């Protein structure tokens, strides 16, 4: 095989980072025809298709993911020559897409992302924080922080951290209706707030029975943030992660010695977990939860 043309590899890297051939061409200040010609020449030389064409643009194939890991290392090494020890880190580019649960993304992760983004100014960070997860196995996302370890699929999973949950009510609500002394008291004259049972997206969220069997929620939402607002507004008692409930001064723990534990799992696709942007994201997440463990696991 003849040596690869560095311009062709740079074109490939630009397309992978931009996600669209036209945007990559504009970034490299060449026309789209030239960019397409360089890509086709590289694919012909490798005997592999590097991108799939979608409505949104170019998506890396497995061969493309494998090549990207190598080209990112080459680009970082080239950038580091004569530019000091931090050049390789600052050279990480492209888009890092994170899929996390709504509460974890809103109440824990979002406030720390600006510092991570500042460390990697060429990196675009997408935070998908919602009721449900994008799939690493389908390449919808680079890193997913999930509530359980996937049982199948071409993914790698590692436990990120445990976190605790407990019951909360607003101070106003508890003054009016009283502080339950035991879990069984929740069924006596208290309004409970929780998830819509048939719209729960993960079985790990079915935790009310762990406090007391056959409790019935009367105010329900698919959103943990909405549940938090309902509890804080005096609408009743509900279960919240401690990293949400403990940070709201309007809320009071209910039966505070009764807590449950759940886990976060960090999941990536096995074919791209060594890409520079994904490795940087994983290392940052593990370091972050280690430093903030006291927030995730309430004393």
N, C-alpha and C positions, 0 to 999 in steps of 0.2 A: 504493500500500500504506500502511495506517495505521501509525503508529509502534508498535513492539513494546512490550508491557508488561514493565517491568523485573522484576516479580515472576515473570512467566512464564519469563523468561530465567534468573533465579536458580533456579527450580524445575528447569529443564532442566540447569543446571550441577550442581546437587546430585545429580540422578539419574545424570548422566554420571560423577561422582566416586564415588558410592556403589555404582553398578552394580545397584542394586535400588531400585524405587520406594518400597517400605515403609521401607527404611533412610533414604532421602533425606527422606521425610516426617518421620521421627522426628528427624533432624538439624535440620530447619527448624521443628520443633515445630508441624506441621500434620497433619491426618489424610490418609491415603492418597487418599481421594476428592478432596480439594482439590488434591493434587499431580497426580493424574491429569487433573483438569479443566484445570489450567493447561497441562499438556503437550499435551493435545488441542487447546486453543485456539491454542497456538503452532504446532502442526503444521498446523492449518487455515489459519492466517494465511500460513504459508510455502508451503502446498501441497506438503508433503513429509513423509515418515515419518522421524522422527529416531532411533528405536530399533527394534531387532528384539527380540521376546520370546523368551527361551531358558529352559531349565530353571534356569540359574543366575541369571537376572534379565534386565536390559535391556542390550543391546549396541548400540553406536552404528552407524548406517548411514553410508554415505559422506556423505550430506547432514548427518547429525549430527556427523560428524568435522569437516566444513567449518565448521559453525556453532560448534562447541566452541572452535576456535582463536580465533574472533572474540570469543566471550563470555569466555574466559579473559583475553584482553587487556583487555576492559572491566572485569572484576572486579578485575584487578591494578591498573589505573589508579584505580579507585574506592577500593581499599584504601590506595593510596599517598597519597591526598589528606590532608594534615595529619598523616601518620604517619611522615614521615622517608624518607630515601633507600632504606632496605632493605625497605620494605613490599612493593614489587612482587615482589621475589624471594621473601620469606617467604610470600607469598600463593599460591604454586604448590601446588595440591592435587590430589586424585585418586589414582590408582594408576599407578605406573610399573613395568611388568613387563619384566624383562631375562631373556633366554635366552642362556646361555653354556655352553661346554664344562665338564665336571666339574672338571678340573684348574684351569682359569683361574678359575672361580668360587670354588673352595675355597682355592686357594693364593695367589691374587693379589687378586681383587676383594673378597672378603668382608671383609677387614680394613680396607678403605677405605670401605665403604658407610656405617658409622656416622657418619663426618664429613660425608658428603653428606646423609644423613638429618637431621643436626643443622642443616644450612643450610636445609632445607625441612621444617619440623616438621609441616606439614599434608599432606605427601606420604607415601603408603604405597608402599614399595619391595618388589616381589616379585622374588626371585632364583631363577630356574629353572636350576640347575646340574646337568646330568645327561649321560648318554651319549646324545646326540641333541639336536636343536634344535626349539623351537617355531617356527612359521612366521609371519613378519611379513606375508607376502602373504595369508594366511588370517586375519589379525588375531588370531592367538593370542597375540601378544606385541607390545610397543611397540618394543623394540630387541633385535636378535639380534646377538651377536658370533660369527661363523661362521668356518669354516676355509677357505672359498673364496668367491669372488664368485658370487652367483646368476646363472645364465645366462638366466633368464626370470622373468616375473612382474611385478606392479605395485609394484616395490620400488626403493629407492635404496640404493646400496652405495658405501662408501668404505673404503679400506684404513686400518685402525686402527694396526697395528704388525706388524713381523716379530717372531719369537721363535726361539730356538735350542733344539735338543735334542742330547743325546749319551748315550752308554752309561754306566751306573753299576753298581757292585756294592758290597756291604758290605765293610768292612775285614776282618771275620772270614772272609767267603767268599774274598776275594782272598788272604788269608794261607794258606788251606787249598788252594786250587786254582791259585793263581798269577795274576799280572797279564798278560793277553794283550798282546803287543807289537805285533800287527798284526791287522786285521780278520779275516784268514783263520784266526787262532788261535782265534776264537770257536767254530769247528766242531770243535775238538779238545779234548774232555773238559770242555766247559763247558755248564751248563744255562742255557737262555735263557728269559726271561720276556717275554710280550707279549700282544697282543690275540687273542681268538678269531677266526680268519680269516673265517669265514662270518657273524660278527656285528659286523663293523666297520661303523660307521654313516657313515663318511666316507672316501673313498679317500686323503685326505691322511694318514691314520693308518697306511697301509701303507708304513712307512719302514725296516723292518729290512733289506730288500734293498739299500737305499742304503749300508749299511755293508759288506755283503758278500752276494753272491747266494746264494740257496738255503739260507739259515740257517733252522733249524727251532726253533720255540719248543716247549718241553715243559711249561711251566706257563703257563696262559693265563687271562685275565680280560677281561670287557667294561669293567671299571672301571680308570681310570688310577690312582685312589687305592689300589685293591687291589693293582695292580701295584707301586706304590711300597712298600706295606707288605711285599709278598713279597720285593722286592729288599732292603729294609732288614733283613728277618729272616734274610738269608743264603740265600735260595732260589735265587739265580742272578744273572745279568747281564741288564739290560733297558734299553730306551730311555726316558728321561724328559725332559720339558721342563726346561731349566736352571733355570727359576723354581721348580721343585720340587726337583730333585736337588741344586742348589747350596746349598739352605737346610737340608739334613739333614746334620748332622755325622757321622752314621753311614755316609754314602755316600762313595765315592771314584770320581772320573771314571775310566773305562776307555778307553784309547787317546784321551787328552784332546784331542789336536789334530784328531780326527775328529768333526766336528759337521755337522748338517744344519739348514736353515732352513725354517720354515713361516710363514704369515701369518694374522693375524686380520683379519676384515672386519666393519665395522659396517653393519648392514642395518636399514632401516626401510621402512614402507609409504609410498608416494609421496603418499598422500592425507592422512596425519596427521603427517608429519615436522616440521611447523611448530607443532604444539601445544606450549604452554609447557612442560609436564612433559617432553616428549620432547626438545625443544631443550635444556633444562637437563641432561638425562641425557647427551645426546651431547657437549655442551661439557665436562661433567665427565669423561667417559671419555677424550676426546682429551687433555685437560690431564693426567689421571692417567698415561696411558701415556707421555706426553712426559717427565714428571717421574721415572717409574720405569723408563725405558728400559734402564738398566744391569742391572735385574733380569730383564727379558724377553730381552735379548740379552747372553749371558754373554761376557765378555772371553776 
